[in-house]
Amino acid sequence: QVQLDESGGGLVQPGGSLRLSCAASGRTFSSYVLGWFRQAPGKEREFVAAIWWSTGNTYYADSVKGRFTISRDNAKSTVYLQMNSLKPEDTALYYCAASSISTVLAAGYDYWGQGTQVTVSS
């Protein structure tokens, strides 16, 4: 059974940092893309960042480029999202997801975690 378990969310002030983790289990993800998505209240789920597990190649949404960094630890089967210079508009429920195809579209992701809340507020 595939599981994606997110952690690391919380309340942070504007300009602060958080690191999200996504522990993946239940299958081999070497041929998968692991992505982070987010959904704010009343808004659609949007792509944040993705990493190709086999190559380590990454891709970011324009809104987070230069502030967020996605990475992976093969030994721990864990993907991270380092978020710096956080803004109130980054407030959302953040999801980890896995796709067997090379895509950043949410519809192309096969597995999803339950989400971890990130709130940026003073």
C-alpha positions in Angstrom: 0.0 0.0 0.0 1.5 3.3 -1.1 1.7 6.0 1.6 2.9 9.6 1.4 3.1 11.1 4.9 3.7 14.9 5.0 5.0 16.7 8.1 6.6 20.0 9.0 3.7 22.4 8.6 2.9 25.1 11.1 2.5 28.8 11.8 5.3 31.1 10.8 5.7 34.9 10.5 6.2 36.6 7.1 9.8 36.3 6.0 10.2 33.1 8.0 11.1 29.5 6.9 9.7 26.0 7.1 10.8 22.7 5.8 8.2 20.2 4.8 8.9 16.5 4.6 7.2 13.7 2.7 8.0 10.1 3.6 7.2 7.8 0.8 6.6 4.0 1.3 4.8 1.1 -0.3 6.7 0.9 -3.6 9.8 1.9 -5.4 9.6 5.5 -6.6 12.8 5.5 -8.7 10.8 6.1 -11.9 8.4 8.5 -10.4 8.0 12.3 -10.1 7.4 13.5 -6.6 5.6 16.8 -6.4 4.3 19.4 -3.9 0.9 21.0 -4.4 -1.0 23.5 -2.3 -4.6 24.5 -1.9 -5.8 27.7 -0.2 -9.4 28.0 1.0 -11.7 28.8 -1.9 -9.0 28.2 -4.5 -8.0 25.4 -6.7 -5.1 23.1 -6.0 -2.0 24.5 -7.6 1.4 23.1 -8.4 4.4 24.2 -6.3 7.4 22.1 -7.2 8.5 18.7 -8.5 11.5 16.5 -8.5 12.3 13.6 -10.8 13.4 10.9 -8.4 15.9 9.2 -10.8 17.7 12.3 -12.0 17.1 14.8 -9.3 15.9 17.3 -11.9 13.5 19.9 -10.4 10.8 22.3 -11.6 9.1 25.1 -9.8 6.1 27.3 -10.1 7.0 30.9 -10.9 5.4 32.0 -7.6 7.9 30.1 -5.5 11.0 30.1 -7.7 14.0 31.4 -5.8 12.3 31.0 -2.4 11.5 27.3 -2.3 13.8 24.3 -2.8 12.7 20.7 -3.4 15.1 17.9 -2.7 15.1 14.2 -1.9 16.9 11.7 0.3 17.1 8.3 -1.5 18.1 6.4 1.6 15.1 7.7 3.6 12.7 7.7 0.6 11.8 11.2 1.7 11.2 14.4 -0.3 11.6 17.8 1.3 10.3 21.3 0.5 12.5 24.0 2.0 10.4 27.2 2.1 12.1 30.5 2.7 11.0 34.1 2.6 7.4 33.0 3.3 4.6 35.3 2.4 1.0 35.4 3.6 -0.1 34.2 0.2 1.8 31.0 0.7 -0.8 30.0 3.3 -2.4 26.8 2.2 -2.7 23.1 2.8 0.4 21.5 1.2 0.2 18.1 -0.4 2.8 15.6 -1.5 2.0 13.5 -4.5 3.6 11.0 -6.8 3.2 10.5 -10.5 4.4 7.7 -12.9 4.5 10.2 -15.8 6.4 13.3 -16.3 3.9 16.0 -15.5 3.2 18.9 -13.2 -0.6 18.6 -13.6 -2.4 17.5 -10.6 -4.6 15.1 -12.6 -1.5 13.2 -13.6 -0.6 12.2 -10.0 -1.5 8.7 -8.8 -0.9 9.0 -5.1 -1.5 11.8 -2.6 -0.8 12.5 1.0 -3.2 13.9 3.5 -1.7 17.3 3.5 0.1 19.6 6.1 -1.1 23.1 6.9 1.2 26.1 6.4 0.0 29.4 7.8 2.0 32.6 7.3 0.8 35.3 9.5 2.1 38.0 11.9 
